[in-house]
Amino acid sequence: MPISRAELPADDAAALIDQLCQRWSGAKELDRAGDPVRVEFDNGTCYLQAKPDKLMVVVEALDDESHDALERDVDHALDALKGVELDIIWEA
């Protein structure tokens, strides 16, 4: 199961998670009750966790093709965040 992580500097990571959850409201499943927040898509799962000075993002999928596609989708969503400029570097 391929997994990748990114740590993104953020002054208000919780607000970024709110924006992402609004964007992904049509996801297969969205669980904001836990920490981290879990967003399940057809091709994998994204976990979001707010830390005092950063947003932690983890992407996992069942196969490499699905993982790459989900990572691109998450990249696109992060790039689209309002008022935020992020340099996203994924680590396996």
C-alpha positions in Angstrom: 0.0 0.0 0.0 1.8 3.2 -1.2 1.9 6.0 1.4 3.3 9.5 1.1 3.5 12.4 3.5 3.9 16.2 3.3 4.4 18.8 6.1 3.3 22.2 5.0 4.1 25.3 7.0 0.9 27.0 8.0 -0.1 29.7 10.5 -3.6 28.3 10.8 -3.7 24.7 9.7 -7.2 24.2 11.1 -8.5 26.8 8.7 -6.8 25.0 5.8 -8.5 21.8 6.8 -11.8 23.6 6.9 -11.3 24.8 3.4 -10.2 21.3 2.2 -13.2 19.7 3.8 -15.6 22.1 2.1 -13.9 21.4 -1.2 -14.1 17.7 -0.6 -17.7 17.6 0.8 -18.7 15.2 -2.0 -16.0 12.6 -1.0 -17.0 9.0 -0.4 -16.5 9.6 3.3 -15.4 12.6 5.4 -14.7 12.0 9.1 -13.9 15.2 11.0 -14.6 13.7 14.4 -11.1 12.2 14.8 -7.6 13.5 14.7 -6.4 13.3 12.0 -9.3 14.2 9.8 -9.9 11.3 7.3 -11.1 11.9 3.8 -11.9 8.7 1.8 -12.0 8.8 -1.9 -12.7 6.0 -4.4 -9.0 5.7 -5.1 -7.6 6.1 -1.6 -7.5 8.0 1.6 -6.1 11.4 2.7 -5.4 12.2 6.4 -5.1 15.9 7.5 -3.8 17.0 10.9 -3.3 20.5 12.2 -0.1 21.2 14.2 0.7 24.5 15.7 2.9 25.7 12.8 2.1 23.2 10.0 -0.4 21.1 8.2 0.4 17.4 8.0 -1.0 15.5 5.0 -0.8 11.8 4.4 -2.1 10.0 1.3 -2.5 6.3 0.9 -3.9 4.0 -1.8 -4.0 0.4 -2.7 -1.8 0.6 -5.7 0.8 2.9 -7.3 -1.5 4.2 -10.1 -4.3 5.1 -7.6 -1.7 6.7 -5.2 -0.2 8.9 -7.9 -3.7 10.0 -9.1 -4.8 10.8 -5.5 -1.6 12.7 -4.8 -2.1 14.8 -7.9 -5.7 15.5 -6.7 -4.6 16.5 -3.3 -1.8 18.7 -4.8 -4.4 20.5 -6.9 -6.7 21.0 -3.9 -3.9 22.4 -1.8 -2.8 24.7 -4.6 -6.3 26.0 -4.8 -6.5 27.1 -1.1 -7.5 30.7 -0.7 -4.8 33.1 0.4 -2.2 30.3 0.7 1.0 29.7 -1.2 2.5 26.3 -0.5 5.6 24.4 -1.7 4.4 20.8 -1.5 7.1 18.1 -1.3 5.8 14.5 -0.9 8.0 12.0 1.0 7.4 8.3 0.6 
